[in-house]
Amino acid sequence: MTLEVIDPKLLFRDEIANLPVYKTGTKFQELTEEQSKQDMLRLGSNENPYGPSPQVLKVIQESLNEVHLYPDSTCTDIANQLGDMLGIDSGRLIFNSGSEAILHAMTNACLRPGDNVVSLVPSFPIINIFSAAAGANVIGVPHEDDLTFRADKFCQAVSGNVRMVYLVMPNNPTGSYFAEPEFKKIVAAANPETLFVLDEAYVEFAGDKPDYPDAIKILEAAGQPYISLRTMSKAYALAGMRIGYGIAYCEEFATLLKRTSTVFNIGGMTLNAAEAALADQAHLAQCLIAISTEKSRIEQEFVSHGIRFFNSAGNFICLSLPTVEQALAIEAGMQKNGIFTKGQKGRGNEGVLRITIGKPADNDRMLAVLSALI
């Protein structure tokens, strides 16, 4: 006699059972094994190709003899270090295993069934999944034909009954951003109780844009509640260590959010590595200059070939393509040539292809393959 297997979907809330799958990309390790004779280029996950500070590697080695010990669950040392760097009270900081974990905790804690969230289209798609899991609705504001986002349209969206604004700046995957006058208009249009979730995973790379706004300063001047989500994965090159942090508008907000987190959510080795990375600002500056220089060079190549792309303040460039099918076909073609990029759905049925800025030789190879495919 064979027992009938219970449908697992019956054991979950409907919102969870019907969630879409987030595309994380092809497993790099598996393709490396299949194509071991080919040098694979990771230009699909916006990693820092120059790696972390040498001091980080040294600290990791020194931390190996402490892996049997629990870490400091309060993250006191790194909170004090980062608070001094940012000029804020360390009590306003919250840490977790990546900024996505903080976003997940926040959507679970703050969103209610039927709530509205305003975001850009396209943007980091995880907000759609987290919001749907909480029973909330995402209102997407798409870009214009000229590949810019209109602040007035975003103002219209946030002026209604909105619980949360999820604004990625620089935006992922496009790299777009609202300049200071535009961002001020958006904040002024929002309800005073609307929570601004400012996802600033790529903010360190925006230093080469003279009109990039100090969004936190603007939000604080307006008295708007906010949390800025940042990560050590991108500019600081600690993607494999998993640590992100949030800057809350007040200590009480951070305290309430911390109550939803698990204990010991960041390993001791990761904490030590992050502290070492923050301490070596010279290494960070070198990486940012190298990436900015290469981004400008690649953009000039795209212009000369008539390739449409968004104005990016991140460590990546995003191409605009007529269909999502074309974007995925180019992604597949690049992958066959050993180059990882990220193709995904854009506005409507349009597609986008996000390409991480690599080292000069890697970028030359990417340009040669892409020009043959596009």
N, C-alpha and C positions, 0 to 999 in steps of 0.2 A: 504494500500500500504506500502510495506516494503522497506525502503531506503537501497541501497547497501552500505556496509561498505567499505571504501577505504582501500586498503592494506597498512598498516603502512610502509612496506619496501619501498614503492614508495616515501616516504617522507624523506628518509635518503640516504646519499651517499652509493654507492655499498659497499665500504670498511666497512662501519658501519653495514649495513644490513646483511652482511655475516660473522660477527665476531663470533668466537666460544665462548661458555659460560665458564667462569672460575669457576672451582670447589672450592667452599669455605668450603666444609665439611658439615656434618650433623648439624642441629640446636640442640645444646646441650640442650637448655631449653625444647624443645619438647620431647626429649627422656627422660629427667629427669622426666617429668610429666607422661610419659607412664610407666616408670620403677622406680617409686618413692621409691620402697622398696630396690632398689639396689644403692649402692654407685657408682657414676660415676666418672671415672678418665679421666681428660682432658690431654691426651698425644698426641694430634694431631695438636696443633697450636703453639707449641714452646713457650708457656707462661712460665713465671718464677713462679714456684709453691710456692715460699716463699713470694711472694707479695712485695709491695713497702716498702720503709722506713716508720717507724711509723710517722716520721715528715711529710710525704706526707698526711697521713690520717688526721693529725692535721690541716694542712693548708687547706685541702678541707673543713673541718668543718668551719674553720674561714672565708672561701670564700663564704659561702652560702648566707650571707647578701648582696653580691655584684652581684648576678646573674642578676639583672635588669640593670646592667651597661655594656656598650660595653667595650671589652678588648682593650689593646694597640695594634693597628694593626701593629706597627713597630717592636714589639717584642724586644724592646731595652734592657730591663733588662736582659732577658735570653741570648740575643746575647752577651752582655758584659761579663756575667758570663761564658758562654761557650768559648768565645774568650780568656779569661784569662786562663781557664783550658787547652785549646789547644795550647796556645801561638801564636794565629793568630789574624789578624785584624777582628773585629766583622762585618765589612762590607762585608766580604766574606761569611757570613752565611746567609742561607735562611731557613725559617720555614714554615711548612704547617701541615695539619691534617694527619700525617703519611708520611713516606718517599715515599710511592706509589703515593701520590698526587703530590710530586715534580717530580717523574719519569714521571707521566702522563703529567704534564705541559711541561716538557722538550721534550718529544717525539713529542708533538703537535707543540712546538716552533722550534725544531731543525731538525726534519726529514722531507724529501721531498719525493714525489712519486718516486719510483725507487731506493731510497737510500738503502744501505746495512748495516746491523747491525750484528756483530759477537757476539755469546754467546756460552755457554756450553750446552750440552745435556746429562742428563736432567738438567734444571735450573728453576728458578722462572718463571712460564709460562706467567705471566702477560706481560712480555716484548714482547711476540709474539702477544698478543692482541693489546697492545698500538702501536706497530710498524705497524701491519696490518691496524689499523685505520688511520694511516698517509700515507698508501700506500707504506710502506717500506718493505724490505725483511730481514728475519732473517736467517743468516747462522749459523747452529749449529755444534759445534765440540764435538763429542761424546767421552766418556771415553773408555779406553782400557779394555781388558778381565780381567786384574788384578785389575780393579776398580780404576785406576789412570787416570788422564788426562795428555796427552803428550803436553809439552810446544812447541815442534817443529811443531806439527800439528796446534796448535793455532797460532803460528807465521806465518805459511803459509796462514792461513785464514785472518789474519789482514793485511798482506802485500799487498793485492789487493786494489780495489776501495772501501774503507770502510768509511762510514760517522761516525759510532759510534761503540764502543766496550762496550758491557754490560757485565761486569764481576762481578759476585757475589762471594765475598770472606769473610768468608767461604760460599761455594756454598749451595744454598737451592734447592733441598732437600738432597744433598749428604754430605755436610759439608766439601767438598774438598777445597784445596787451592794450589796455586803455591808458592813454597819457593822463597827466594830472588833471587838466580841466574836465576831461570826460569822466574820470573816476569820481571826481567831486560831484558832478551832476547825478551820477548813479547813486551815490550815498545819500544825497539830498532827497532823491525821489523815493527812497525806501521808508517803510514804516519804522518808527523809532525802536520797536521791539523785534524787528527782523534780525536774525543772526547772520552775520556775514562770515562764511567759511572761506578764507583766503588761502588757496592751495598754492604755496610758493616753493614747490619742490625745486624749481630751476632759477630761483631769484638771484643766486650768486652770478649767473651768466649774463644777467641783464645790465651789468655795469657798462657795457659798450653802447648802450642806448641812452643818449643824453636826455630824452624826454620820458624816461621810465619813472613812474611816480613812487613816492614813499607812501605806499598804501596804508600802512599801519598809522602813520602820522595823520593822514587824512581821516581815517576812521576814528581815531582818538579825539581829534579836534571837533568832530561832529557828535561825539558821545554815542556812537553806534556800537552795539555789542558785536564782538568779533573773536575769532581765533585764527591765527596764522599757522598753517601746517608747513613744516619744513623737514628736510631729510638730510642725512649724512651719506645717502646712497649715490648721489649724482656728483656734485662738484668735489666733495671730499673723498670720493671713490671708495666708499665702504658698503657697496651694494650687497656683498656677501655676508656682511656682519649684521645687517638689519637693525637699524636704529633711526628713529625719527623723533621730532619734538614739535610741540605746539606752544604758541605764545598766546595766552588768553588775555582778554581785555581787563580782567580783574582776577584776583587770587581766589575769590569764592567760586567763580566759574571753574577754574582749574581744579579746585578741591572737590567739587561735585563730580566732575568728569573722572577724576582719579578713583572715585569710589566704584566705578564700573569696570575698572581694569583688574586683570589678574595680578597676583603677587609674583615677584621675580620674573617679570616679562622681558627683561633684557639681561643677557649673560654678563658675567664679570669681565670676560675678555673683550667683549664688545664695548663695554663702558670704558675700559682702559684705552682701547684703540680710538674711540671717539674723542676722548680727552686729548690724546696725542695729536690727532688730526686737527683739532681746533687750535692747538698750540702752535702749529706750524703754518702760519698764515702766508709765509713766503712761498712755500710749495703751492698753496692754493692759488696765489697770484700768478705764478708761472704757468700753471695749467690753464687758467682763465685767459691769459694773453695768447697762448698757443692756440686754444680752441677758437677764440674770437678771430684771430688772423686767418685761420683755415676756413672758417665760416664765410668770411668776406670773399676769399678767393673762390670758393665753390659757388657762391651766389653770382659772382661775375661770370663764371662759366655757364651757369644756367641762363643768365640774361643773354649771353652771346648766342645760345642755342634756342632761344625762344621758349624756354621751359617756364611755366607759371608756378610760382611758389609764394607762400605767405611770408610776411615780414616777421622774422623770428628773433626773440630775445633769449631763446634757450640754447642748448648745446646741440641743436639739431635743425634741420631744414625740412619743411613739409611741402611736398608737391601737390598741386591740385590737378585732378584727372577727371575726364568726362563721366566715367562710370566706376563703381566699386569693383566691377569685374576686371577692368583694365588695371586697377591698382593691385589687385590680388594676383593678376597674371604677371605683372612686372616683379612683384615680390617673389613669386615662384621662379621666374627667370633669373633673378639675381641670386636666389638661393642655389640654383643649379650651378652657378658660377662661384659658389662658395662665399657669397656675401649675404648676410642677414640684414634685412630692412623690415619695416612694419607697414603693411598695407591694411587699410580699414575703410569703413563706410564714412562718408563725409556728409555733406548737406543733401537731403533727399536721396537720390540714387547715385550721387556723385561719389568719387573715391578720393582718398588722399594716400600719399606714400611718405612716411616719416623716415628720414635718414639721419642717423647720428653722425656727428663730426668726429672723424678718426684722426690718425696721424697723417702727415702729408702723403707718404707713399700709399697708404691705404685709401686715401681719398682719390688719388690718381687712378687707382685700380677701379674704384667704385664708379668714377666718372666715365671711364672707358666702357665698362659693361652697361651702365645705364644708357649711354648714348646709342648703343646698339639695340636696346630694347624699347625705348620710348618713341 
